[in-house]
Amino acid sequence: MNYLLDANTFIEAKNRYYSMVICPGYWQWILQSNIQAGVASIQFIKDELTNGNDDLAQWAKDHSHLFVANDDAPTQLAYATVVQHVMGLTEMKNGAQDEFLRGADPWLIAKAMTTGSKIVTHEKLDRNIKRKILIPNVCEHFKVEYIDTFELLHELEAKFIMTPAA
């Protein structure tokens, strides 16, 4: 794995700029990039995506090979380190740590820590935020690289070319 996708990258793409109906090439590109460039995600993200009853939920179910397990020992140890760091963030709003730790984000970071992967997320670094723990803030602490979807597309030199209709 070279890149691990956050749930928001799938959801934003589906809901906005890469609708599955309008731009099926994007979704095919993800599958191709899984093989060619190590683009993947984790099981906990799949669980979040398949909670729904829409095209994205079905797509995630149909392509479960994109979502790697988190139950390996190195990821478990890294997760414990992430939890320890997050619980030490005493300046956060009451409940922010629990909210963060309930979701897939700490597992995504832990998996990136153990695989040397970049996290792909739409969250932005905000060192002053107190109401919510953000992936980039935790990544910065652990020196885990993160980018957004558009940086990923540039790094992997994605091209979506429309062919003329027959």
Buried (B, 14 or more C-beta within 10 A) or exposed (E): BBBBBBBBBBBBBBEEEBBBEEBEBBBEBBBBBBEEBBBBBBBBBBEBBBEEEEEBBBBBEEBEEBBBEBEEEEBEEBBEBBBEBBEEBEEBEEEBBEBBBEBBBBBBBBBBBBBEBBBBBBBEEEEEBEEBBBBBBBBBBBEBEBBBBEEBBEBBEBEEEEEEEE
